Structures are given as C-alpha cells and as structure tokens.
Amino acid sequence: MNAKKLSILFAVVVVIAAQLACAVGGEPSLSNMRSARDSDGNQPSTTFGAFDTVYVVGNLANGAAGNQVVSRWYAVNVPGYDPNYFIDEAQVNVENDNFNGTIYFYFEPPSDGWPSGTYKAEIYFNGTLNSTVNFSIQ
C-alpha cells in the first residue's frame, strides 16, 4: 500500500457566516451541501482546476449551541495515493442558539497545484453522516 502523505491539504480553514434569528422553531437541520467556487455556494461546481480553491458549503437552519458539523476530506482516486485516502478533517461547533446561516469549509490550492483526480468530503452533523460531496480536479 502506498503510504504517501497528501501534503496539499495542510489545514482546513473553517468559516461560518451566520445570521441569528429572533424567533426560530423546529429541529436543527443541515441541508444543500455542495462544492462551489465561492463561500456563499452561489457558484456550484463539481470540477475545479489545479489552482482553484475548493469550497464545501451548506445551510444550517435552527442551529443550537453545541451542534457540530465535521467535514472529512478524501482523495478518492488520485494517482499516487491509495483509494479513498483520508486527507484531513475540520470541525465547526455552533456556539449560539437560533443559528440560521451558511457554513463552509475550504481548501486553498498548494503552490504547485492540486493533483488531478476525484475527491470527496463527507459531512457529519452531530455525529451522523449528513451528505457526501464529490468533486474532481482536472
């Protein structure tokens, strides 16, 4: 097995864009997870270039203090790496009740660019797999 370290993803940068609602009801939910070219998710894409920043964006509704969103990133089929090679993970802990907003994770490209291939990010909400976002680098 190839134990080569995928050094392109040193750290995940996690950002939350939040709006606090005055009166919100219902159970917390994370939806519309997607890969995009921007932090708002307004430019969805599943294909990126070697020097593109890859965003994984979703919408959290009725968030509560203590909710947790985790992204786990994998190189699914990238030459030179084992299939489904685990790259890194990042975690967001919601600190406020009545959280309604966008949560996004992103990776900037390394100085020599992303290796071509297919990748995925598994998104967990409160410990349960919520969605899998697939994308490719060409």
Buried (B, 14 or more C-beta within 10 A) or exposed (E): EEEEEBEBBEEBEBEBEBEEBEEBEEEBBBEEBBBBBBBEBEEEBEEBEEEBBBBBBBBBBBBBEEBEBBBBBBBBBBEEBEEEBEBBBBEBEBEEBBBBBBBBBBBBBBEEEBBEBBBBBBBBBBEEEBBEBEBBBE
